[in-house]
Amino acid sequence: QVQLVESGGGLVQAGGSLRLSCIVSGSIFSIAAMDWYRQAPGKQRELVATITSGGSTNYADSVKGRFTISRDNAKNTAYLQMNSLKPEDTGVYYCRMIIYWGKGTLVTVSS
């Protein structure tokens, strides 16, 4: 059974950095694209970043130049490096692979 587990969230001041991790169980990680989503309080879940199995990346305009998505296929892990964080980056961050979702990790950015 495929499971995704996020970690690395927390409370950080504006301008700070966090690195989120998503560990995936199962043998299909290396051939699947990985996505990071976030959901702010009272808002819909939105796509933040995507990385394909080949390493191509795409970002939401709101995070371009600040966030970096990466993956380590040997560790079945995807990462989201978040720099220059803003209060509007606050939310629960989820990773997704195909139809599978993690339970999320909370990021809170204080002003």
ABEGO torsion letter per residue (X at the ends): XBBBBBBGBEBBBBGBBBBBBBBBBEAAAAABBBBBBBBBBGBBBBBABBBBAAGBBBBBAAABGABBBBBBAAAGBBBBBBBGBBAAABEBBBBBBEABBBAEBBBBBBX
